[in-house]
Amino acid sequence: MVKNPLKVVIDTNVIISALIFGGKPDQILTILEETILFVAISSPILKAELMETLDQKFRFIPEKIKQTELYFDENFGLVYPNEDLKIVRDEDDNRVLEAVVEGKCQYIITGDRDLLDLNEFKGIKIVTPAQFLEIVSA
């Protein structure tokens, strides 16, 4: 049993990639669901962004959105960030940084180049799904 599992924020783009394409992002969600190697942290605004993107950009049917929301609620812990960060140009990316700080996380898992270019933020490592899978399999 893992005493202090890692705390991570899984960026919306990784969750969407898992749902649509599978691959390494899907492996991360499977590990999240089936083990206690790490816990996923998010925020209400990131959850809303996910559901809105699935609905408006990817045209998921309401039933699939509801299933995703249920999965999210069962597998992600919510934090309510108090700090309003302006670190990167994309406001959505700043919301990710706010969640990771509030949740006292060790990692952000993302495919977003702007976040990945930071490499780390306040000691929090910013990694791709492939890099994170290497970390949890070590």
ROMILO-749199 format. One line per 2 residues: number of its first residue (from 1); their letters; for each residue x negated, z, y of N, C-alpha, C. Coordinates in steps of 0.1 Angstrom, whole numbers, plus 2048, in hexadecimal, padded with zeros to 3 digits. Layout:
// ROMILO-749199
NUM = A = X,Z,Y,X,Z,Y,X,Z,Y  ...
END
This chain:
// ROMILO-749199
1 = MV = 7F8,800,7F4,800,800,800,7F7,800,80C  7FB,7F8,816,7F3,7F7,823,7F7,802,82C
3 = KN = 7EE,80A,830,7F1,816,839,7F5,811,847  7ED,809,84D,7F0,804,85A,7F0,7F5,85A
5 = PL = 7FB,7EF,857,7FB,7E0,856,7F9,7DA,864  7F3,7CE,864,7F1,7C7,871,7FE,7C5,878
7 = KV = 7FE,7C5,885,80A,7C2,88D,807,7B4,894  810,7AB,892,80E,79E,898,81A,798,89F
9 = VI = 818,790,8A8,823,788,8AE,821,77A,8A8  82C,775,8A2,82C,767,89D,833,75F,8A7
11 = DT = 82C,756,8AE,831,74E,8B8,83D,745,8B3  846,742,8BC,852,73A,8B9,84E,72D,8B2
13 = NV = 843,727,8B7,840,71A,8B1,83C,71B,8A3  836,726,89F,832,728,891,83F,72A,888
15 = II = 848,732,88D,855,734,886,85C,727,884  85D,71F,88E,864,712,88E,85D,709,884
17 = SA = 850,708,885,848,700,87C,84A,704,86D  84B,711,86B,84E,716,85D,85C,711,858
19 = LI = 866,712,861,873,70E,85D,875,6FF,85B  86E,6F7,863,86F,6E9,862,865,6E2,859
21 = FG = 859,6E6,859,84E,6DF,852,848,6E7,846  84A,6F4,846,845,6FC,83B,836,6FF,83D
23 = GK = 82E,6FD,833,81F,6FE,834,81B,70C,837  80F,70D,83E,809,71A,841,813,723,849
25 = PD = 81A,71E,853,823,727,85A,82D,72D,851  832,725,847,83C,72B,83E,835,735,834
27 = QI = 829,733,831,822,73D,829,821,74A,830  81F,74A,83D,81E,756,845,82C,75D,845
29 = LT = 837,756,846,844,75C,846,847,762,838  842,75B,82D,844,760,820,83C,76D,81E
31 = IL = 830,76E,822,828,77A,821,82F,785,829  834,782,835,83B,78C,83D,847,792,835
33 = EE = 84E,789,82F,85A,78D,828,857,795,81B  84D,791,814,84A,796,807,840,7A1,806
35 = TI = 838,7A4,811,82E,7AE,810,82E,7B7,81C  825,7C0,81C,823,7C9,828,815,7C7,82E
37 = LF = 810,7BC,82C,802,7B9,832,802,7BA,841  80E,7B6,847,80F,7B6,856,81E,7B7,859
39 = VA = 820,7BB,866,82E,7BC,86B,82E,7B2,877  83A,7AC,878,83C,7A2,883,843,7A9,88E
41 = IS = 83E,7A7,89A,844,7AD,8A6,849,7A1,8AF  854,7A3,8B6,859,799,8BF,861,7A1,8CA
43 = SP = 868,799,8D2,86F,79F,8DD,87D,797,8DE  886,79D,8E5,893,796,8E6,892,788,8EC
45 = IL = 889,787,8F6,888,77A,8FD,882,76F,8F3  878,773,8EB,872,76A,8E1,87C,766,8D6
47 = KA = 884,770,8D2,88F,76D,8C8,899,763,8CE  89D,765,8DB,8A6,75C,8E1,8A0,74E,8E3
49 = EL = 893,74D,8E6,88C,740,8E7,88D,739,8DA  88A,740,8CF,88B,73A,8C1,898,734,8BE
51 = ME = 8A3,73C,8C0,8B0,738,8BD,8B5,72C,8C6  8B1,72D,8D2,8B5,722,8DC,8AD,715,8D8
53 = TL = 8A1,716,8D4,899,70A,8D0,89F,704,8C3  8A2,70C,8BA,8A8,707,8AD,8B5,700,8B0
55 = DQ = 8BD,705,8B9,8CA,700,8BC,8C8,6F3,8C5  8C1,6F4,8D0,8C1,6E9,8DA,8B7,6DE,8D6
57 = KF = 8AB,6E2,8D2,8A1,6D7,8D0,8A2,6D2,8C1  8A4,6DA,8B8,8A4,6D6,8AA,8B2,6D4,8A4
59 = RF = 8BC,6D8,8AB,8CA,6D6,8A7,8CE,6DC,89A  8C9,6E8,897,8CC,6EF,88B,8DB,6F2,88C
61 = IP = 8E1,6F1,880,8F0,6F4,87F,8F1,704,881  8FD,708,886,8FF,716,889,8FC,71F,87D
63 = EK = 8FF,71B,871,8FD,723,866,8EE,726,863  8E6,71B,865,8D7,71C,864,8D1,725,86F
65 = IK = 8D7,724,87B,8D2,72D,886,8D5,73C,882  8E1,73E,87D,8E5,74C,879,8DC,751,86E
67 = QT = 8D9,749,864,8D0,74D,85A,8C2,751,85F  8BE,748,868,8B0,74B,86F,8B1,758,877
69 = EL = 8BC,75A,87E,8BD,766,886,8BD,773,87C  8C4,772,871,8C5,77D,868,8B7,77F,862
71 = YF = 8B0,775,85E,8A2,776,859,899,77D,864  89B,778,870,893,77E,87B,896,78D,87D
73 = DE = 8A2,790,87D,8A6,79F,87F,8A1,7A7,873  8A0,7A2,867,89C,7AA,85C,88D,7AB,85B
75 = NF = 885,7A2,861,877,7A1,85F,86E,7A3,86C  875,7A4,877,86D,7A5,884,872,7B2,88B
77 = GL = 868,7BA,890,86B,7C5,898,86B,7C1,8A7  874,7C6,8AE,875,7C2,8BC,86F,7CC,8C5
79 = VY = 868,7C7,8CF,863,7D0,8DA,869,7CB,8E7  869,7D3,8F1,86F,7D0,8FE,865,7D1,909
81 = PN = 85D,7C6,90B,852,7C7,914,856,7CB,923  84E,7D4,928,850,7D8,936,847,7D1,940
83 = ED = 83C,7CB,93B,833,7C5,943,836,7B6,945  835,7B1,951,838,7A3,954,82A,79C,956
85 = LK = 825,795,94B,818,78F,94C,819,780,951  80F,77C,959,80D,76F,95D,7FF,76A,95A
87 = IV = 7FC,768,94E,7EE,765,949,7EC,756,947  7F6,750,941,7F5,741,93E,800,73A,945
89 = RD = 7FE,72D,946,807,725,94F,816,724,949  817,724,93C,824,723,936,82B,731,935
91 = ED = 836,733,93C,83D,740,93C,840,745,92E  844,73C,925,848,740,918,83C,746,911
93 = DN = 830,741,914,823,747,90E,821,755,913  824,757,920,823,764,926,82C,76E,91F
95 = RV = 838,76A,91B,841,773,913,83B,777,906  833,76E,900,82C,771,8F3,822,77C,8F6
97 = LE = 81A,77A,900,810,784,904,816,792,907  821,792,90E,828,79E,911,82D,7A6,904
99 = AV = 832,79E,8FB,836,7A4,8EE,82A,7AA,8E6  81F,7A3,8E6,814,7A7,8DE,80E,7B4,8E4
101 = VE = 80E,7B5,8F2,809,7C1,8F8,812,7CD,8F6  81F,7CB,8F8,829,7D5,8F6,829,7DA,8E8
103 = GK = 827,7D1,8DE,828,7D5,8D0,81B,7DA,8CB  810,7DB,8D3,803,7DF,8CF,7FE,7D8,8C3
105 = CQ = 7FF,7CB,8C4,7FC,7C2,8B8,7ED,7BF,8B8  7E8,7BA,8AC,7DB,7B6,8AB,7D9,7A7,8AC
107 = YI = 7E4,79F,8A9,7E3,791,8A8,7EF,78A,8AE  7ED,77E,8B4,7F7,774,8B7,7F4,769,8AD
109 = IT = 7FF,764,8A6,7FD,759,89D,805,74D,8A4  7FE,743,8A8,804,738,8B0,7FD,72B,8AD
111 = GD = 804,720,8B1,7FF,713,8B1,7FE,70E,8BF  800,716,8C9,800,713,8D7,7F2,712,8DC
113 = RD = 7EE,707,8E1,7E0,705,8E5,7DD,70E,8F1  7E6,710,8FB,7E3,718,906,7E0,727,902
115 = LL = 7E7,72C,8F8,7E5,739,8F3,7D8,739,8EB  7D6,72F,8E2,7CA,72F,8DA,7BD,72E,8E2
117 = DL = 7BE,727,8ED,7B3,726,8F6,7AE,733,8FC  7B7,73D,8FD,7B3,74A,902,7AA,751,8F7
119 = NE = 7AC,74E,8EA,7A5,753,8DF,7A8,762,8DD  7A9,76A,8E7,7AE,777,8E6,7B3,77C,8F4
121 = FK = 7BB,786,8F3,7C1,78C,900,7C2,79B,8FE  7BB,7A2,906,7BB,7B1,906,7B7,7B6,8F8
123 = GI = 7AD,7AF,8F1,7A9,7B3,8E4,7B2,7AE,8D9  7BC,7A7,8DC,7C6,7A1,8D2,7C1,793,8CE
125 = KI = 7BF,791,8C2,7BA,784,8BE,7C5,77A,8BD  7C3,76E,8C1,7CD,763,8C2,7C8,758,8B8
127 = VT = 7D0,756,8AD,7CB,74E,8A2,7D6,744,89D  7D2,73A,896,7DB,730,890,7E0,736,883
129 = PA = 7EB,730,87E,7F0,735,871,7E5,734,866  7DD,72A,866,7D3,728,85B,7C8,734,85D
131 = QF = 7C5,737,869,7BB,742,86B,7C1,74F,867  7CE,751,86A,7D4,75E,866,7D5,75F,857
133 = LE = 7D8,755,850,7D9,755,841,7CB,759,83C  7C0,754,841,7B3,758,83D,7B1,767,83F
135 = IV = 7B5,76C,84A,7B3,77A,84E,7BB,783,844  7C7,780,841,7CF,788,837,7CB,786,829
137 = SA = 7C4,77B,826,7C0,77A,818,7B2,77F,815  7AB,783,820,79D,788,81E,79D,796,817
END
